[in-house]
Amino acid sequence: MSVVGESYLVGLLGEGVLPSLTPPLHEREADEQGLRYLYRPIDLLAVDGGGEVDATIARVLDGAALLGFNALNITHPCKQRVLAHLDEVTASAAAIGSVNTVLLADGRRVGHNTDVTGFASALRDGLPDADLGHVVVIGAGGAGAAVSAALLEAGASRLTVADLDAERAGALAASLVPRFPAATASGVSPDVLADLLGDTTRPVTGLVNASFVGMHTHPGIPLDAGLLRPDLWVADVVYRPVDTELLRAARAAGCRTLDGGGMAVGQAADAFRLITGAEPDRERMRAHFAAMIQEGR
Ligand code: NAD
């Protein structure tokens, strides 16, 4: 295959990023398109031996710009902290205070958030007629913020964010309300989930797990499976494993489900488009993702 046009150098900054599937997703799609594209994971703990995070972010951004990187993807625990190191941030990323893609060009650092668009496209493709009347999001961290913004942008009329740290949930809801005056958003403690999901007068229509519960490192389910009803759609952002305990319980209860693979592919595809200007083949990326999961990567 002949390589045409510009070349691209990209990195992924975060903790424990070496096994991430995002670099091979980008590189394979670039190969398919005949682009010269290298994508390297940069483990936060390997820089400065795990020193102060803000200093490390600054060092990596400076180094990446100096070495001619086109972009960095940013992941846990840097998505919020990286904002202080940027020249410009898109309105959508600034609104949730979280950036997962930094474009480096013309001496400037511009932050974007493709977790928001990635979840939006996954929901559109995977559950196209999902009722967004009242959606409960569990987890108010970076993923919860991205999912919540995507749901409100997609037209959710009522959003409840539940987090063990109820203050964090309340702060996220309060930060979203001004952008979506037609919707209502509130933050609660997970203790009230039983009452919320049992309320038939203003029924919850959809549920998204945006906490890390269900990951292979944090096995389990973030709510009592007995609360799941067949008229509820259920999505998970966790994708290691793709088939989480929550999704299995939801299917057993008769719910329609959406796994975290769609968002993982969507965020990668949107970042690829921002970095290269080329339109990725999302189906091809989805198939590659599924194959890597199948291989146990
Ligand atoms: P985070 O640590 O910033 O936030 C997680 C939040 O969940 C915390 O506020 C925590 O208090 C809350 N929480 C934990 N257990 C809970 C429970 N039982 N009930 C209610 N709240 C609970 O983490 P994050 O960066 O937001 O990531 C969360 C998950 O999302 C991770 O598993 C990550 O891999 C996944 N993620 C997936 C994608 C994707 O593309 N599919 C993208 C981003 C993140």
Residues whose N, C-alpha, C, O or C-beta is under 5 A from the ligand:
A	BS01	NAD	H76 I138 G139 A140 G141 G142 A143 G144 A162 D163 L164 D165 P190 A210 S211 F212 V213 M215 P222 V237 V238 Y239 G260 M263 A264 Q267
